[in-house]
């Protein structure tokens, strides 16, 4: 009988073919048993060595990147040399504070370098452009547009914007504001004020003027003319060639009269310009034959003089016996007695170079030296050698100087002071923002003095102002 071959495979005497059991069934002749399927473990996959090597390289690269940035920072923490360009103060005024700071910060050296005012702005600009600039440098409050790209912002760790606004007079917070933050810390403050010759006022039995109309009447009364020549001038106003600080005086008049200096045209601007010139053209209390106003006041032949507080040192140097003091600036008549008085600020600020390798230490030093205690020490040091120091720029120190015979008038008006690019004695060079704008208004004054209309003179000046402000991207 044929044998059934279920697999239809050719038979081989050495091979037994049988049908595999069905899962769950027990082969014939065996007892049912429980069995557990054994699943062999999957073979472990090993990463190729190349991937392991690449991973190590990547990790080392990341560590190296952070260490590269960390090491210079650690070096800076250990020590740095800060170069500070000053302008007016002799090293003796700041030396003790520098020594104090260095003793508290071992490894940090402050190198103070007093600069000459001549060509200062150009030298500073060139030094920064070459990448060789000082870590800290002094700049005028009107220079922010010229150095905006070189000035570092005050870090919040030094002073927040809110703290800055609470600490300093409003004009300072306004002047130091750039598009990205605040760009400097002042160590002093100054503004235009009115000096009076005390002997002249006492001999004539008159009081200082409170308004511009009172000043005009007083100037005419105090002027003396002998043989057609002014022997004693009431006030130095009306000209440009021999009136020191005429840009600030005209700027004050324009602002007080509500003129927008960005576009100084219209009736209010014309009235301010005409008022300035009438002291020479109409009232004849000042003329082009007189010596510079600073010299005239120092010699005792000028009753009233406009200038910043530091001019007091010039007067004392030229005439130690001169008796003088400052009084509040004259104002326009007020419809409301609560209207604030307006002053005109002109002062200097300390900034940190944005490309300095030692910015952290530079700001830390400025934080130290601009504190109340440091400012008082600096003031006392200066006062011991020249009579008085710079007025404090901080609101919380105003009460310390309100009764000072020179600085008191400046401090009292500081909360309502304003400023603009009409500023003299900044030494910003022929291409500087002050020099250019001063020139346009100088031409306007001279044009009126030569008989041209104030309207046409100001239209020309306004055109020039637009060009300068556009140059520094202050208007579009």
C-alpha angles and dihedrals in degrees: 000000000000118000116235111242105196094186095048087224120140111264124243123192091225095052128067115205118203135161111259114246118260115247108262096023126103117229114245114275095024131101116240112263134180115244133184120218111239113216112199115230117259112254113259115251115222121207112240112257091243091068092049091052092048091051092053091049092051093050092049090048092054092048091048092051093056094040089053090058094039099053096060089047091052090049091051090049090054096050149334141174113231118202112205121191110207126181116192108015121083115231090250090069094059101026097095092050091048090051091049093051094047091051089055093044109044113201095028115108123192113206109194115199118185111213129208114245095229110099089350096143093050092048091049092047093050093047092052092045091055091051091246099105126141119261091234125025138173120240136174119259089246094053100078093101090053095050102027093118092049099047121092120220118251104259117238087235088065098041133336121228091251092050090047091054091049094046103047135047113272094249090059093052088048096047095048096047115111130173092277106031145305115323109196151015121229123220093192144014135218139170143172114289139169118255118200130195102238095202093054092047092048095047092050093043095230135138128227115273120256097192136035091248090054090049091051093051092045093049091056091048094049096046117101123198123193121186090344093308125110106242095173122021123211095212137347104242139119102054137069106206097065104019108094113214094015090145092061092044093052091043089054092050092049094049094045089052091054098252120158102229091202086070107017099188136111136061097307093052092046092049091052093048093047091047091054093051098044092075087071102026102041111013096037094211091133135023144174094265094067123095120255110298094244091057092044093054093044090053091053095246097111123069100196130026132179119215145113121284095260090070087077088077090056091051093050092046093052098037118015091182096056113119113211144139138179129253135190117289116261115257137202116264109274128227088199119038089212092065109116122248114245124227132180118234127209117169145128134260137200115234135183120230109244092219095050114128088215103049095133093054092042092055091044090055092048090050089054098045094044093055120111095253093049093047091051091050091048091049093050092048091052093044092054091062106031109018102261140011133226118305113259114258093205123097092216090061098047094101090062092069108026092105096045111123093228108021098036095080091050095049094047092058096037096096090063100035123128133189142199142173094282097101134135132207094032093120093215094150131240093299095046121116093244095047093050096047093042089056094056093051092043088057090049093053092046091048092055091045089054092053104267122133120267090229096059092041092054094045089059091045092049091053090053092047090054091054094050095045090048090051089060093040093245091130134017 
